[in-house]
Amino acid sequence: MDQSLNIGTYAYDYKKLVKIINEFKRKYPFIAVNTIGNSVLGNPIHEIKIGKGSKKIHMNGSFHANEWITTMVLISLVNHYLLALTNGTLMRGSKVLNLYQEVELSVVPMVNPDGVDLVLNGPPDHLREEVMRMNEGSDDFIHWKANINGIDLNNQFPANWDICRQNKQPKSPAPRDFPGHAPLTEPEAVAMADLVKKNSYDCVLAFHTQGEEFYWGYEGYEPSESEKLAKEFERVSGYQAIRYVNSHAGFKDWFIQEFKRPGFTLELGKGINPLPLSQFLKILKSAEGIFLAALNFDL
């Protein structure tokens, strides 16, 4: 790990993420960094692209604000990958240069920058009263999952959204679980949907916490190769593969339903969100196995 970037040593907010991405651009001019949209508060949502292959894999983190450790995991994986590519070193015992030629990797490390900043830094002054009202009057936002509008971004996608809306409590903006008044109302969710439609990925992985498990099916729309990939993820990570959960309107649900291609929701680590940084290295080890398995898998 390149310690000069301070990856994995402390929680970082949107400003720190931007600083690291700018450092990546400076050190690794062969990567591309794109803005795929903006958050409610106007923060650009960044995508890092690496590689020039025909196989297209997408990964994302921090859909949920208090799962900010997923951003750190993804950035650390990208850092390891870039170091291995440029130095000819091994990543988990494997050379990776062939992956650069075979795979185009897309990473959106922080889908919900406003939410992450709220959890780590508290609210901006002009929104303080409004978000505290959604937070039942509390100024402790450590468990906040939603975007700054109080809408859960992973309940915003048009995969049985109506069922999600019926099943979910609360029924108005809140720190977690409110799916909005319609699908794809939030700019962060729209940016992610547009990115996928534009790129038609072969496989997507959404990094969440917690549970040391992952979900790989949706309503029978998943293709046969999803099961093979799930077994490989299970083998390399030690996480439990779960085909179906009673959940709708998530990013991977919509991807599987829309494109009939493999999609995964990864629940990294174990405990109560936000997970402590003491788990970071253990989480990273399991995530690295999944990261490489996804890039290597013959879809």
WOJOMO-V348334 format. One record per backbone hydrogen bond with DSSP energy under -1.0 kcal/mol. NH is the residue of the N-H (numbers start at 1). CO is the residue of the C=O. If there is no record, write none. Layout:
# WOJOMO-V348334
nh:NH co:CO
nh:NH co:CO
This chain:
# WOJOMO-V348334
nh:3 co:1
nh:5 co:2
nh:6 co:3
nh:17 co:13
nh:18 co:14
nh:19 co:15
nh:20 co:16
nh:21 co:17
nh:22 co:18
nh:23 co:19
nh:24 co:20
nh:25 co:21
nh:26 co:22
nh:27 co:23
nh:28 co:24
nh:31 co:28
nh:32 co:49
nh:34 co:47
nh:36 co:45
nh:39 co:43
nh:42 co:39
nh:45 co:37
nh:47 co:34
nh:48 co:107
nh:49 co:32
nh:50 co:105
nh:52 co:100
nh:55 co:102
nh:57 co:104
nh:58 co:203
nh:59 co:106
nh:60 co:205
nh:61 co:108
nh:65 co:145
nh:67 co:64
nh:70 co:67
nh:72 co:68
nh:73 co:69
nh:74 co:70
nh:75 co:71
nh:76 co:72
nh:77 co:73
nh:78 co:74
nh:79 co:75
nh:80 co:76
nh:81 co:77
nh:82 co:78
nh:83 co:79
nh:84 co:80
nh:85 co:81
nh:86 co:82
nh:87 co:83
nh:88 co:84
nh:91 co:94
nh:94 co:91
nh:100 co:96
nh:101 co:97
nh:102 co:98
nh:103 co:99
nh:104 co:55
nh:105 co:50
nh:106 co:57
nh:107 co:48
nh:108 co:59
nh:111 co:61
nh:112 co:62
nh:116 co:112
nh:117 co:113
nh:118 co:114
nh:119 co:115
nh:120 co:116
nh:121 co:117
nh:122 co:118
nh:127 co:124
nh:128 co:125
nh:131 co:127
nh:132 co:128
nh:133 co:129
nh:134 co:130
nh:135 co:131
nh:136 co:133
nh:137 co:132
nh:138 co:135
nh:144 co:141
nh:145 co:175
nh:146 co:175
nh:147 co:151
nh:150 co:147
nh:152 co:178
nh:155 co:152
nh:157 co:249
nh:159 co:157
nh:164 co:160
nh:165 co:161
nh:166 co:162
nh:167 co:163
nh:168 co:164
nh:174 co:150
nh:184 co:156
nh:190 co:186
nh:191 co:187
nh:192 co:188
nh:193 co:189
nh:194 co:190
nh:195 co:191
nh:196 co:192
nh:197 co:193
nh:198 co:194
nh:199 co:195
nh:200 co:196
nh:202 co:56
nh:203 co:56
nh:204 co:262
nh:205 co:58
nh:206 co:264
nh:207 co:60
nh:208 co:266
nh:211 co:269
nh:212 co:267
nh:212 co:269
nh:213 co:267
nh:214 co:240
nh:215 co:265
nh:216 co:242
nh:217 co:243
nh:221 co:218
nh:226 co:223
nh:228 co:224
nh:229 co:225
nh:230 co:226
nh:231 co:227
nh:232 co:228
nh:233 co:229
nh:234 co:230
nh:235 co:231
nh:236 co:232
nh:237 co:233
nh:238 co:234
nh:240 co:212
nh:242 co:214
nh:247 co:245
nh:249 co:159
nh:254 co:250
nh:255 co:251
nh:256 co:252
nh:257 co:253
nh:258 co:254
nh:259 co:255
nh:260 co:256
nh:264 co:204
nh:265 co:215
nh:266 co:206
nh:267 co:213
nh:268 co:208
nh:279 co:276
nh:280 co:277
nh:283 co:279
nh:284 co:280
nh:285 co:281
nh:286 co:282
nh:287 co:283
nh:288 co:284
nh:289 co:285
nh:290 co:286
nh:291 co:287
nh:292 co:288
nh:293 co:289
nh:294 co:290
nh:295 co:291
nh:296 co:292
nh:297 co:293
nh:299 co:297
